[in-house]
């Protein structure tokens, strides 16, 4: 078995690896794209695992690899996959056209959102269905959250949506 890492003799190798930890952490917390954050979280855990192993703490390295990297990254990926969808209801008997759906998908793609159209029967369940808004027959998209409205308006696809006759407004939450 190899001897523990000698700090005095191997400082040239240890310093760059140690410098990767704060660098990766700063990149992680400053990232706005959740998918890139997921990748950076995996890299951060891998660098920490390598550092623990080099410093002679294999038990901590294994724990970090299994729990800190593998488990947390997997759970974050599952949560991300289930939450990064824009759920829109539509009127009974009037599903959005293929062109409208394609425009919406193109619009939402830069934000990392998927389009999830909720059938009228499911939308009738009310607030329990978690819809973010509704898409009317005249290509009017009504969202329930003001922050979501601002975020959608800031995307490049909003201009294309409006040029094709679409509208984006805030739905009145009060009955």
Buried (B, 14 or more C-beta within 10 A) or exposed (E): EEEEBEEEEEEEEBEEBBEBBEEBBEBBEEBEEBEEBBEBBBBBBBBBBBBBBBBBBEEBBEBBBEEBBBEBBEEBBEEBEEEBBBBBBBEEEEBBEEEBBEBBBBBBBEBEBEBEBBEBEEBEEEEEEEBBBBBBEEBBBBBBBEEBBEBBEEBEBBEEBEEEEBEBEBBEEEE
